[in-house]
């Protein structure tokens, strides 16, 4: 890790900002490039819209039809729980062996 990772992050944020799907109602980009790594983040650093759009990025990247798979797996809820709920993050980490 190093500058290359930060550069990729900045380029990705810039790329996504070109699409209306990744802008808010005021036509401002939902994501902002960070100048530091997010290690010990505070949940309030992420908004509901940012988390939803992050799930949208995964859906677009993997060319899925939706972030909800057969009504059983909701990527939006998963990311929201993982990023904003410490107890759920601990439980999810146990499930994935992290």
Secondary structure, DSSP 8 states (H G I E B T S, - for coil): --HHHHHHHHHHHHHHTTSGGGB-TTS-BS----SS--SS--GGGS-HHHHHHHHHHHHHHTT-S-SEETTTEEHHHHHHHHHH-HHHHHHHHHHHT-
